[in-house]
């Protein structure tokens, strides 16, 4: 997931800690490892599926801007 989960302007909870999030993900979804990526600017939604895809159980592909300035706030 992305760090948008902590951003109140995006409906996230700024008081939620990483440890609490990890506990929730384990309890409700059985996730033993939670990876939180920094949201890419201009991705459209802040949702991880805009720039990251799970290929199989052990492999993820993560997009990147060829020119980092393309992802800068505009």
N, CA, C and O atoms as CSV, one atom per row, in Angstrom:
chain,resi,resn,atom,element,x,y,z
A,1,UNK,N,N,0.841,-1.171,0.000
A,1,UNK,CA,C,0.000,0.000,0.000
A,1,UNK,C,C,0.887,1.234,0.000
A,1,UNK,O,O,2.105,1.139,0.151
A,2,UNK,N,N,0.260,2.397,-0.171
A,2,UNK,CA,C,1.042,3.636,-0.158
A,2,UNK,C,C,0.812,4.382,1.150
A,2,UNK,O,O,-0.083,4.062,1.933
A,3,UNK,N,N,1.648,5.378,1.351
A,3,UNK,CA,C,1.545,6.193,2.560
A,3,UNK,C,C,0.311,7.085,2.573
A,3,UNK,O,O,0.097,7.825,3.534
A,4,UNK,N,N,-0.500,7.028,1.525
A,4,UNK,CA,C,-1.763,7.776,1.495
A,4,UNK,C,C,-2.672,7.328,2.645
A,4,UNK,O,O,-3.528,8.087,3.101
A,5,UNK,N,N,-2.479,6.099,3.101
A,5,UNK,CA,C,-3.284,5.574,4.208
A,5,UNK,C,C,-3.152,6.432,5.472
A,5,UNK,O,O,-3.999,6.360,6.363
A,6,UNK,N,N,-2.099,7.236,5.550
A,6,UNK,CA,C,-1.876,8.122,6.700
A,6,UNK,C,C,-2.249,9.580,6.414
A,6,UNK,O,O,-2.143,10.426,7.302
A,7,UNK,N,N,-2.682,9.882,5.198
A,7,UNK,CA,C,-2.923,11.263,4.766
A,7,UNK,C,C,-4.398,11.641,4.951
A,7,UNK,O,O,-5.258,11.135,4.229
A,8,UNK,N,N,-4.699,12.529,5.916
A,8,UNK,CA,C,-6.102,12.893,6.159
A,8,UNK,C,C,-6.765,13.584,4.971
A,8,UNK,O,O,-7.983,13.495,4.820
A,9,UNK,N,N,-6.006,14.264,4.131
A,9,UNK,CA,C,-6.609,14.928,2.973
A,9,UNK,C,C,-7.068,13.904,1.929
A,9,UNK,O,O,-7.811,14.242,1.007
A,10,UNK,N,N,-6.625,12.658,2.078
A,10,UNK,CA,C,-7.016,11.586,1.161
A,10,UNK,C,C,-7.902,10.554,1.854
A,10,UNK,O,O,-8.125,9.463,1.330
A,11,UNK,N,N,-8.404,10.910,3.039
A,11,UNK,CA,C,-9.258,10.000,3.789
A,11,UNK,C,C,-8.502,9.052,4.699
A,11,UNK,O,O,-9.097,8.163,5.308
A,12,UNK,N,N,-7.187,9.235,4.794
A,12,UNK,CA,C,-6.360,8.394,5.656
A,12,UNK,C,C,-6.389,8.849,7.101
A,12,UNK,O,O,-6.979,9.876,7.434
A,13,UNK,N,N,-5.749,8.077,7.945
A,13,UNK,CA,C,-5.732,8.348,9.383
A,13,UNK,C,C,-4.327,8.757,9.816
A,13,UNK,O,O,-3.442,7.906,9.895
A,14,UNK,N,N,-4.104,10.039,10.097
A,14,UNK,CA,C,-2.766,10.502,10.478
A,14,UNK,C,C,-2.328,9.995,11.856
A,14,UNK,O,O,-1.147,10.067,12.193
A,15,UNK,N,N,-3.268,9.485,12.649
A,15,UNK,CA,C,-2.931,8.985,13.980
A,15,UNK,C,C,-2.593,7.500,13.981
A,15,UNK,O,O,-2.137,6.968,14.993
A,16,UNK,N,N,-2.812,6.833,12.865
A,16,UNK,CA,C,-2.513,5.417,12.741
A,16,UNK,C,C,-1.006,5.225,12.665
A,16,UNK,O,O,-0.328,5.898,11.889
A,17,UNK,N,N,-0.484,4.308,13.469
A,17,UNK,CA,C,0.947,4.024,13.410
A,17,UNK,C,C,1.196,2.852,12.463
A,17,UNK,O,O,0.285,2.084,12.153
A,18,UNK,N,N,2.417,2.729,12.018
A,18,UNK,CA,C,2.780,1.607,11.156
A,18,UNK,C,C,2.523,0.295,11.894
A,18,UNK,O,O,2.040,-0.670,11.302
A,19,UNK,N,N,2.844,0.263,13.172
A,19,UNK,CA,C,2.637,-0.947,13.964
A,19,UNK,C,C,1.156,-1.319,14.048
A,19,UNK,O,O,0.807,-2.496,13.952
A,20,UNK,N,N,0.286,-0.325,14.226
A,20,UNK,CA,C,-1.158,-0.587,14.261
A,20,UNK,C,C,-1.647,-1.093,12.908
A,20,UNK,O,O,-2.442,-2.031,12.834
A,21,UNK,N,N,-1.166,-0.466,11.847
A,21,UNK,CA,C,-1.545,-0.884,10.509
A,21,UNK,C,C,-1.115,-2.329,10.257
A,21,UNK,O,O,-1.886,-3.129,9.728
A,22,UNK,N,N,0.111,-2.652,10.636
A,22,UNK,CA,C,0.602,-4.024,10.466
A,22,UNK,C,C,-0.252,-5.013,11.254
A,22,UNK,O,O,-0.551,-6.103,10.767
A,23,UNK,N,N,-0.644,-4.637,12.467
A,23,UNK,CA,C,-1.493,-5.511,13.287
A,23,UNK,C,C,-2.858,-5.716,12.629
A,23,UNK,O,O,-3.368,-6.836,12.605
A,24,UNK,N,N,-3.453,-4.650,12.097
A,24,UNK,CA,C,-4.745,-4.755,11.411
A,24,UNK,C,C,-4.628,-5.664,10.184
A,24,UNK,O,O,-5.479,-6.523,9.955
A,25,UNK,N,N,-3.580,-5.466,9.412
A,25,UNK,CA,C,-3.410,-6.257,8.194
A,25,UNK,C,C,-3.211,-7.738,8.515
A,25,UNK,O,O,-3.677,-8.603,7.774
A,26,UNK,N,N,-2.530,-8.026,9.602
A,26,UNK,CA,C,-2.363,-9.419,10.022
A,26,UNK,C,C,-3.688,-10.001,10.515
A,26,UNK,O,O,-4.069,-11.111,10.144
A,27,UNK,N,N,-4.378,-9.236,11.353
A,27,UNK,CA,C,-5.625,-9.716,11.939
A,27,UNK,C,C,-6.713,-9.941,10.892
A,27,UNK,O,O,-7.371,-10.981,10.901
A,28,UNK,N,N,-6.907,-8.981,9.995
A,28,UNK,CA,C,-8.029,-9.048,9.058
A,28,UNK,C,C,-7.712,-9.742,7.732
A,28,UNK,O,O,-8.603,-10.307,7.098
A,29,UNK,N,N,-6.451,-9.699,7.316
A,29,UNK,CA,C,-6.114,-10.244,6.004
A,29,UNK,C,C,-5.047,-11.339,6.039
A,29,UNK,O,O,-4.764,-11.965,5.017
A,30,UNK,N,N,-4.460,-11.569,7.205
A,30,UNK,CA,C,-3.425,-12.588,7.308
A,30,UNK,C,C,-2.090,-12.178,6.712
A,30,UNK,O,O,-1.247,-13.031,6.432
A,31,UNK,N,N,-1.889,-10.876,6.515
A,31,UNK,CA,C,-0.630,-10.380,5.932
A,31,UNK,C,C,0.452,-10.361,7.001
A,31,UNK,O,O,0.303,-9.721,8.042
A,32,UNK,N,N,1.530,-11.059,6.734
A,32,UNK,CA,C,2.637,-11.104,7.687
A,32,UNK,C,C,3.685,-10.035,7.406
A,32,UNK,O,O,4.542,-9.762,8.247
A,33,UNK,N,N,3.618,-9.439,6.236
A,33,UNK,CA,C,4.555,-8.379,5.891
A,33,UNK,C,C,3.796,-7.295,5.141
A,33,UNK,O,O,3.122,-7.572,4.149
A,34,UNK,N,N,3.907,-6.065,5.619
A,34,UNK,CA,C,3.247,-4.920,4.983
A,34,UNK,C,C,4.341,-3.995,4.449
A,34,UNK,O,O,5.235,-3.575,5.185
A,35,UNK,N,N,4.252,-3.693,3.179
A,35,UNK,CA,C,5.208,-2.773,2.557
A,35,UNK,C,C,4.452,-1.501,2.211
A,35,UNK,O,O,3.449,-1.535,1.498
A,36,UNK,N,N,4.942,-0.382,2.720
A,36,UNK,CA,C,4.298,0.908,2.484
A,36,UNK,C,C,5.213,1.736,1.595
A,36,UNK,O,O,6.301,2.140,2.005
A,37,UNK,N,N,4.758,1.980,0.376
A,37,UNK,CA,C,5.528,2.783,-0.571
A,37,UNK,C,C,5.098,4.233,-0.508
A,37,UNK,O,O,3.950,4.544,-0.190
A,38,UNK,N,N,6.026,5.108,-0.813
A,38,UNK,CA,C,5.700,6.531,-0.913
A,38,UNK,C,C,4.852,6.729,-2.164
A,38,UNK,O,O,5.197,6.247,-3.243
A,39,UNK,N,N,3.750,7.436,-2.008
A,39,UNK,CA,C,2.869,7.717,-3.137
A,39,UNK,C,C,3.626,8.482,-4.209
A,39,UNK,O,O,4.367,9.419,-3.912
A,40,UNK,N,N,3.435,8.074,-5.462
A,40,UNK,CA,C,4.053,8.802,-6.569
A,40,UNK,C,C,3.155,9.992,-6.914
A,40,UNK,O,O,1.957,9.824,-7.140
A,41,UNK,N,N,3.722,11.162,-6.952
A,41,UNK,CA,C,2.959,12.350,-7.326
A,41,UNK,C,C,2.408,12.179,-8.732
A,41,UNK,O,O,3.038,11.574,-9.599
A,42,UNK,N,N,1.230,12.722,-8.932
A,42,UNK,CA,C,0.554,12.695,-10.231
A,42,UNK,C,C,0.172,11.280,-10.687
A,42,UNK,O,O,-0.017,11.053,-11.882
A,43,UNK,N,N,0.059,10.345,-9.771
A,43,UNK,CA,C,-0.351,9.000,-10.185
A,43,UNK,C,C,-1.851,8.917,-10.405
A,43,UNK,O,O,-2.346,7.948,-10.981
A,44,UNK,N,N,-2.568,9.919,-9.955
A,44,UNK,CA,C,-4.004,9.976,-10.197
A,44,UNK,C,C,-4.852,9.744,-8.964
A,44,UNK,O,O,-5.845,10.443,-8.760
A,45,UNK,N,N,-4.481,8.766,-8.128
A,45,UNK,CA,C,-5.344,8.436,-7.000
A,45,UNK,C,C,-4.622,8.231,-5.680
A,45,UNK,O,O,-5.242,8.359,-4.624
A,46,UNK,N,N,-3.350,7.921,-5.703
A,46,UNK,CA,C,-2.644,7.527,-4.487
A,46,UNK,C,C,-2.789,6.047,-4.214
A,46,UNK,O,O,-2.236,5.528,-3.244
A,47,UNK,N,N,-3.541,5.360,-5.077
A,47,UNK,CA,C,-3.716,3.924,-4.915
A,47,UNK,C,C,-2.526,3.192,-5.516
A,47,UNK,O,O,-2.038,3.547,-6.589
A,48,UNK,N,N,-2.076,2.185,-4.822
A,48,UNK,CA,C,-0.886,1.455,-5.246
A,48,UNK,C,C,-1.044,0.806,-6.620
A,48,UNK,O,O,-0.058,0.631,-7.335
A,49,UNK,N,N,-2.264,0.451,-6.992
A,49,UNK,CA,C,-2.463,-0.213,-8.283
A,49,UNK,C,C,-2.251,0.726,-9.469
A,49,UNK,O,O,-2.326,0.294,-10.619
A,50,UNK,N,N,-1.990,1.989,-9.205
A,50,UNK,CA,C,-1.691,2.924,-10.287
A,50,UNK,C,C,-0.237,2.805,-10.747
A,50,UNK,O,O,0.096,3.238,-11.850
A,51,UNK,N,N,0.642,2.215,-9.904
A,51,UNK,CA,C,2.051,2.115,-10.287
A,51,UNK,C,C,2.737,0.849,-9.807
A,51,UNK,O,O,3.951,0.713,-9.954
A,52,UNK,N,N,1.983,-0.077,-9.238
A,52,UNK,CA,C,2.577,-1.300,-8.721
A,52,UNK,C,C,1.622,-2.459,-9.007
A,52,UNK,O,O,0.407,-2.326,-8.860
A,53,UNK,N,N,2.182,-3.586,-9.412
A,53,UNK,CA,C,1.354,-4.758,-9.711
A,53,UNK,C,C,2.038,-6.008,-9.181
A,53,UNK,O,O,3.246,-6.197,-9.328
A,54,UNK,N,N,1.229,-6.851,-8.560
A,54,UNK,CA,C,1.730,-8.130,-8.096
A,54,UNK,C,C,1.735,-9.096,-9.270
A,54,UNK,O,O,0.692,-9.351,-9.872
A,55,UNK,N,N,2.904,-9.635,-9.598
A,55,UNK,CA,C,3.024,-10.568,-10.708
A,55,UNK,C,C,2.773,-12.003,-10.268
A,55,UNK,O,O,2.164,-12.788,-10.995
A,56,UNK,N,N,3.245,-12.337,-9.081
A,56,UNK,CA,C,2.980,-13.638,-8.489
A,56,UNK,C,C,3.179,-13.520,-6.982
A,56,UNK,O,O,3.344,-12.413,-6.469
A,57,UNK,N,N,3.168,-14.615,-6.283
A,57,UNK,CA,C,3.242,-14.581,-4.820
A,57,UNK,C,C,4.509,-13.898,-4.299
A,57,UNK,O,O,4.508,-13.346,-3.199
A,58,UNK,N,N,5.572,-13.935,-5.074
A,58,UNK,CA,C,6.862,-13.414,-4.612
A,58,UNK,C,C,7.399,-12.241,-5.419
A,58,UNK,O,O,8.497,-11.759,-5.138
A,59,UNK,N,N,6.658,-11.773,-6.407
A,59,UNK,CA,C,7.208,-10.757,-7.310
A,59,UNK,C,C,6.248,-9.596,-7.510
A,59,UNK,O,O,5.071,-9.788,-7.813
A,60,UNK,N,N,6.773,-8.385,-7.336
A,60,UNK,CA,C,6.023,-7.154,-7.604
A,60,UNK,C,C,6.799,-6.359,-8.644
A,60,UNK,O,O,8.028,-6.409,-8.692
A,61,UNK,N,N,6.074,-5.633,-9.468
A,61,UNK,CA,C,6.702,-4.704,-10.394
A,61,UNK,C,C,6.230,-3.307,-9.990
A,61,UNK,O,O,5.037,-3.075,-9.795
A,62,UNK,N,N,7.181,-2.382,-9.868
A,62,UNK,CA,C,6.882,-1.026,-9.411
A,62,UNK,C,C,7.331,-0.050,-10.486
A,62,UNK,O,O,8.470,-0.104,-10.949
A,63,UNK,N,N,6.436,0.837,-10.877
A,63,UNK,CA,C,6.746,1.830,-11.892
A,63,UNK,C,C,7.596,2.959,-11.332
A,63,UNK,O,O,7.648,3.184,-10.123
A,64,UNK,N,N,8.250,3.654,-12.227
A,64,UNK,CA,C,9.054,4.820,-11.855
A,64,UNK,C,C,8.994,5.813,-13.017
A,64,UNK,O,O,8.839,5.424,-14.174
A,65,UNK,N,N,9.119,7.079,-12.695
A,65,UNK,CA,C,9.183,8.088,-13.741
A,65,UNK,C,C,10.576,8.071,-14.356
A,65,UNK,O,O,11.576,8.046,-13.639
A,66,UNK,N,N,10.639,8.085,-15.682
A,66,UNK,CA,C,11.945,8.148,-16.342
A,66,UNK,C,C,12.639,9.455,-15.952
A,66,UNK,O,O,13.841,9.481,-15.687
A,67,UNK,N,N,11.868,10.520,-15.924
A,67,UNK,CA,C,12.365,11.831,-15.495
A,67,UNK,C,C,11.682,12.128,-14.170
A,67,UNK,O,O,10.480,12.393,-14.157
A,68,UNK,N,N,12.413,12.093,-13.039
A,68,UNK,CA,C,11.771,12.315,-11.734
A,68,UNK,C,C,10.956,13.596,-11.636
A,68,UNK,O,O,10.008,13.657,-10.853
A,69,UNK,N,N,11.296,14.611,-12.402
A,69,UNK,CA,C,10.549,15.863,-12.348
A,69,UNK,C,C,9.117,15.681,-12.838
A,69,UNK,O,O,8.243,16.474,-12.489
A,70,UNK,N,N,8.864,14.647,-13.644
A,70,UNK,CA,C,7.524,14.396,-14.136
A,70,UNK,C,C,6.564,14.060,-12.979
A,70,UNK,O,O,5.357,14.277,-13.083
A,71,UNK,N,N,7.108,13.540,-11.898
A,71,UNK,CA,C,6.282,13.181,-10.760
A,71,UNK,C,C,6.170,14.266,-9.719
A,71,UNK,O,O,5.535,14.072,-8.682
A,72,UNK,N,N,6.785,15.419,-9.984
A,72,UNK,CA,C,6.765,16.523,-9.023
A,72,UNK,C,C,5.370,17.133,-8.938
A,72,UNK,O,O,4.613,17.099,-9.907
A,73,UNK,N,N,5.038,17.682,-7.789
A,73,UNK,CA,C,3.722,18.336,-7.665
A,73,UNK,C,C,3.547,19.421,-8.712
A,73,UNK,O,O,4.489,20.145,-9.039
A,74,UNK,N,N,2.366,19.523,-9.220
A,74,UNK,CA,C,2.143,20.501,-10.267
A,74,UNK,C,C,1.023,21.323,-9.964
A,74,UNK,O,O,0.682,22.214,-10.742
